[in-house]
Amino acid sequence: MQEELFKEVNKLAGELHVSRSKLFAMAVQDFIKKNESKILLSQINNAFNDHPDSEEIKVHRRMKRKQLKNLERESW
């Protein structure tokens, strides 16, 4: 480990009142959580990245017409 990094680790561990090993464990946990979030975000983006197929387009049009009819019946 680089000497400057080692000094920063010792300083931060002291400021947080934890041991160096606890600080490393906290850092690894944080890294794992961030990586899991990154993977989840990528999966969500991939799921929404596709374009609707013809059936989805038909359903969307029907829903839109039905919603417009419902709005026409509403008294504003």
C-alpha positions as CSV (number, residue, x, y, z in Angstrom):
1,M,0.0,0.0,0.0
2,Q,1.3,3.5,-0.8
3,E,2.6,5.3,2.2
4,E,0.4,8.4,1.6
5,L,-2.7,6.2,1.4
6,F,-1.7,4.3,4.5
7,K,-1.4,7.6,6.4
8,E,-4.9,8.7,5.2
9,V,-6.3,5.3,6.3
10,N,-4.8,5.7,9.7
11,K,-6.1,9.3,10.0
12,L,-9.6,8.4,8.9
13,A,-9.8,5.4,11.2
14,G,-8.8,7.7,14.1
15,E,-11.4,10.3,13.2
16,L,-14.1,7.6,13.0
17,H,-12.8,5.9,16.1
18,V,-12.6,2.5,14.4
19,S,-9.7,0.1,13.7
20,R,-8.1,0.0,10.3
21,S,-9.5,-3.4,9.6
22,K,-13.0,-2.1,10.5
23,L,-12.5,0.8,8.1
24,F,-11.4,-1.6,5.3
25,A,-14.5,-3.7,6.0
26,M,-16.7,-0.6,5.9
27,A,-15.1,0.4,2.6
28,V,-15.6,-3.0,1.1
29,Q,-19.2,-3.1,2.1
30,D,-19.7,0.4,0.6
31,F,-18.0,-0.8,-2.6
32,I,-20.2,-3.9,-2.8
33,K,-23.4,-1.9,-2.3
34,K,-22.4,0.7,-5.0
35,N,-21.5,-2.1,-7.4
36,E,-24.9,-3.9,-6.7
37,S,-26.7,-0.6,-7.4
38,K,-24.7,-0.1,-10.6
39,I,-25.7,-3.6,-11.8
40,L,-29.3,-3.1,-10.8
41,L,-29.5,0.3,-12.6
42,S,-27.9,-1.3,-15.7
43,Q,-30.6,-4.1,-15.6
44,I,-33.4,-1.6,-15.3
45,N,-32.0,0.5,-18.1
46,N,-31.8,-2.6,-20.3
47,A,-35.3,-3.6,-19.5
48,F,-36.6,-0.2,-20.5
49,N,-34.3,0.2,-23.5
50,D,-36.3,-1.9,-25.9
51,H,-39.0,-0.4,-28.2
52,P,-42.6,-1.5,-27.9
53,D,-43.7,-4.3,-30.2
54,S,-46.9,-4.2,-32.3
55,E,-49.0,-5.7,-29.5
56,E,-47.8,-3.1,-27.0
57,I,-48.6,-0.3,-29.5
58,K,-52.1,-1.6,-30.0
59,V,-52.7,-1.9,-26.2
60,H,-51.4,1.6,-25.8
61,R,-53.7,3.0,-28.4
62,R,-56.7,1.3,-26.9
63,M,-55.8,2.6,-23.4
64,K,-55.4,6.1,-24.8
65,R,-58.8,6.0,-26.5
66,K,-60.5,4.7,-23.3
67,Q,-58.8,7.3,-21.2
68,L,-60.0,10.1,-23.6
69,K,-63.5,8.7,-23.4
70,N,-63.4,8.7,-19.6
71,L,-62.1,12.3,-19.6
72,E,-64.9,13.4,-21.9
73,R,-67.4,12.1,-19.4
74,E,-65.8,13.9,-16.5
75,S,-67.2,17.3,-15.5
76,W,-64.4,19.7,-15.0
